[in-house]
Amino acid sequence: MSEQITREDALTREGYRHACHIMLHGDSSAKLFGKIPIKHIVLMQMRFDGLLGFPGGLVNPSKETLEAGLSRELHEEVGVAVPVGVDNHVSTSLSPSCPQLITHFYIKKMTEAELKEIERAAVAAATDHGLEVLGMVRVPLYFLKNGGGLPYFLSHSFISNSRAQLLSALQRCGLLSQGELEKAVRQAEQMRRTHSGDPH
């Protein structure tokens, strides 16, 4: 698990790099196959290394604020200038996988139309599309037979602590219940073991 620190503490630490990432989400009235409510749109992305993560990247706090840097990264990765404020900040932690890296996580709620515009721009206008970013993906927040939907999604490979960030953000925003999250994690672990050939 990553160690949580305050945003203020993070900015006083010498010799650390800072990475800012954001979960963009919103409500949706759409239905899968006309019957399964989508309820919410949550955007992540497929990275150049084949791992799933949130939009964002490295920010240099000596040259720009964390939020200005995150907005700049978003413009490069999704092709739209998304304003980010300190009020969107939810957590700061020492990276569990990279020494001397501090990760800052943000959440921003948007309208369905705004999120669809980001998805379009990510392909049509983003400078990083096809390079650092291979495409935006929506997180399926529903359950289908045999683990389809969220459990399958969680069984994929995520960069650093982004899977934990996703789960805590879904709970924080009330997009799924604690019971639904626990069920999804449990099913995803079963799938990972099955895929790896480990019977336990």
N, C-alpha and C positions, 0 to 999 in steps of 0.2 A: 504493500500500500504506500501511496505517496504521502509525505508529511506536509500538512497544511500550515501555511504561514500567512501573515497579513500582507496586503498589497503594499502598505507603508514600509513594513520590515523588508520586503523584497527589494524595494527601490533603494534601500540604504546599503545593501550588500555589495561588496566589491568583488570583481572578478567573475560575475555570473552573466550568462546570456539569458535573454528573456524571450519566451515564445507566447504569443497571444492567439487564442482560438475561440470561435463562437458557434453556438448552436442557434440557428435561425429556425423559427417554428411559427405555426399559425393553425387556426382551426379550418376544417374543411367539411363541407356538406356532401362531398362525393361518396359514391358507394362502389366497391369492387364487385364486378359482375352484376351490378344493379341491386345487390342485397347486403353485402358486408360493409358496414360503415367504416370509412377511412378515419373519420373524426379529426385527426390532426396530421399536419405535414411537418416533418422534421428533416432538415437537410444535412447530409454528410457528403463526403466526396471520396472517390477512389483516387488514391495518390499514385504517383509515378512508380512507387516501389511495390504496388499491388496491395497495399494495406489501406484500410478504411480510416478516415480521420475527419476532423472538422476543418472548415476553411480558416485560414489564418497563417501565421508564420512568425519568423524572428523579427523582433522589434528592438531598436536601440534607444533606451530611455534617455540617453545623454543627448540625443538629437531630436527626439519627438516624444510626445506623451504615448503611453501604452495604447490609448484609445485611437489616437491619430495614426499610429503605426498599424493597428489592426484594420482600420478603415482603408489604409493604403494597400495592405495585403489583400483585403477583400476585393478592392477594385481590380487588382491584378488577377485574382483567381476566379471571381464571379462576374467581372465586367461591369459591375454597378458600384457606385459610391454609396455604401451603406453607412449612415452615421452611427457611431457607437459612443455611448457616454459612460461615465463612471458608474451610473446607476444600473448599467447592464452587467457590471462585474459581479461574479458570484463566488469565485474561489481562486486562490493562489497556492501553488504547492511546489515543493522541490521535486524535480522529475525523478521517478523511480528507476528509469532506464538510462538517463544521461546525467553524469555528474556535472556540476556547475551549470545546470540549466534550471531555470524557474519557469513554470508554466502558469499562465493566467487564463482563466476560463470565463467566458461571457455568455449570456443568454439574451436573445432579443425576439420579442413577439412581433409578427408582421401580419398583414392581411394575406389571404390566399392569392389575390391578384399580384401583390408585391413579390411573393415567393415564386409565382409562375414567371414573372418578369426576370427574376434572378436566374431561374433555370434556363430561360431562353438566352439571356445575355451571356451566361457561362459558356455556352457553345458558340454564340455568334460574335462576342466582343472581347472576351477575357484573353489577355495576352498569354496566360499560362495554360490555356486549354490545349490538351494533347501533348503537353510537355510536363510540367510539374503536377498538373491535375488532369486525370483521364476522364473525368465526368462527375457531375453531381448525382447523388442518389438520395432517394427518399427512404427513410426508415419505416418498414412496415410495422405498425403498432397493433396489429391484429393477430389472431391465432387461427390457423387452418389445421386440417387433419395432418397427422404424422409430423407435427412440429413445424409445419409451414408458417410463414410470416415471421414474427419477431424471434422465436427460438432459432430458426435457421440463420437469420441475419446475425444474431449474436454468436453463432458458431464460426463465423468468418474471423479473419485476422485483422486486428486493429493496431494502430500505431500507439506506442507508449501507453498513457493512461486514458486514452479517448473512450474506450469501452466503459470504464468506470465513470467517466464524466457523463457519458450518455445515460447510463442507468440512474445516476444521482439527479441529473437534470430532468429526466422523465418523472421522477418522484417529486422533485422540488416544484415542478410546474403542474403537478396533478394530472399529467396526461395518462398515466396508468396507476392502478392501485398497487400497494405493496405486495399483495398476493399475486397479482398478474406478473409483476416484475420477478418475483421469486420463482414462479412457475416457468417463465421464459428462460431464466438463468439455469434452472435445473434441467430443462429439456435440452438447452444448448450444450451443457456439459455432457449429457448422455450422448448427444450426436458426435461431439468431439472424440469421446472415447470409442464410439463405434467406428468412426472414420479412421482412427489411428490403429485400430486392431486390438486395442486394449479392452479385454472383456470386463474389467472392473470399473 
